[in-house]
Amino acid sequence: MAPAQIRLAVASGEVDAAELLIKRDYEFMKQRVAQGGGFSMEERARFRFNNALATRLATNAVDRVFE
């Protein structure tokens, strides 16, 4: 496979992973709020970590495409 195709494939995987993290947390939050519950400090920390990781993955994907 050509280097450009490999970079694009890896970037696509990074975007997919970022999207999965965000969607998983969103679904968890939506369900918890529908039940009338709140979030623990650990859950809030996990949400923030996942958002930061998703941002890093997305940024890496863009950087990889334009290498």
C-alpha positions as CSV (number, residue, x, y, z in Angstrom):
1,M,0.0,0.0,0.0
2,A,1.2,3.5,-0.8
3,P,2.3,5.7,2.2
4,A,-0.5,8.2,1.5
5,Q,-3.1,5.4,1.6
6,I,-1.7,4.1,4.9
7,R,-1.7,7.6,6.4
8,L,-5.3,8.1,5.3
9,A,-6.3,4.7,6.7
10,V,-4.7,5.5,10.1
11,A,-6.3,8.9,10.1
12,S,-9.7,7.4,9.4
13,G,-9.2,5.0,12.3
14,E,-8.3,7.9,14.6
15,V,-11.4,9.8,13.6
16,D,-13.6,6.7,14.1
17,A,-12.1,6.2,17.6
18,A,-12.7,9.8,18.5
19,E,-16.3,9.6,17.4
20,L,-16.8,6.4,19.4
21,L,-15.5,8.0,22.6
22,I,-17.8,11.0,22.3
23,K,-20.8,9.0,21.3
24,R,-20.3,6.5,24.1
25,D,-20.1,9.2,26.7
26,Y,-23.1,11.1,25.2
27,E,-25.3,8.0,25.3
28,F,-24.2,7.3,28.9
29,M,-25.0,10.9,29.9
30,K,-28.3,10.9,28.1
31,Q,-29.4,7.7,29.9
32,R,-28.3,8.9,33.3
33,V,-30.1,12.3,32.9
34,A,-33.3,10.5,31.7
35,Q,-33.2,8.5,35.0
36,G,-32.8,11.7,36.9
37,G,-29.3,11.0,38.1
38,G,-26.2,13.0,38.4
39,F,-22.6,12.3,37.7
40,S,-19.8,11.3,40.1
41,M,-16.5,13.1,40.1
42,E,-14.9,10.0,38.6
43,E,-17.5,10.0,35.8
44,R,-16.9,13.7,35.2
45,A,-13.2,13.1,35.1
46,R,-13.6,10.3,32.6
47,F,-15.8,12.5,30.3
48,R,-13.1,15.2,30.4
49,F,-10.4,12.7,29.7
50,N,-12.3,11.1,26.8
51,N,-13.0,14.5,25.3
52,A,-9.4,15.5,25.5
53,L,-8.4,12.2,24.0
54,A,-10.9,12.5,21.2
55,T,-9.6,16.0,20.5
56,R,-6.1,14.7,20.3
57,L,-7.1,11.8,18.0
58,A,-8.9,14.2,15.7
59,T,-6.0,16.6,15.6
60,N,-3.6,13.8,14.9
61,A,-5.8,12.6,12.1
62,V,-5.7,16.0,10.4
63,D,-1.9,16.4,10.9
64,R,-1.4,12.9,9.5
65,V,-3.4,13.6,6.3
66,F,-1.3,16.8,5.7
67,E,2.1,15.3,6.4
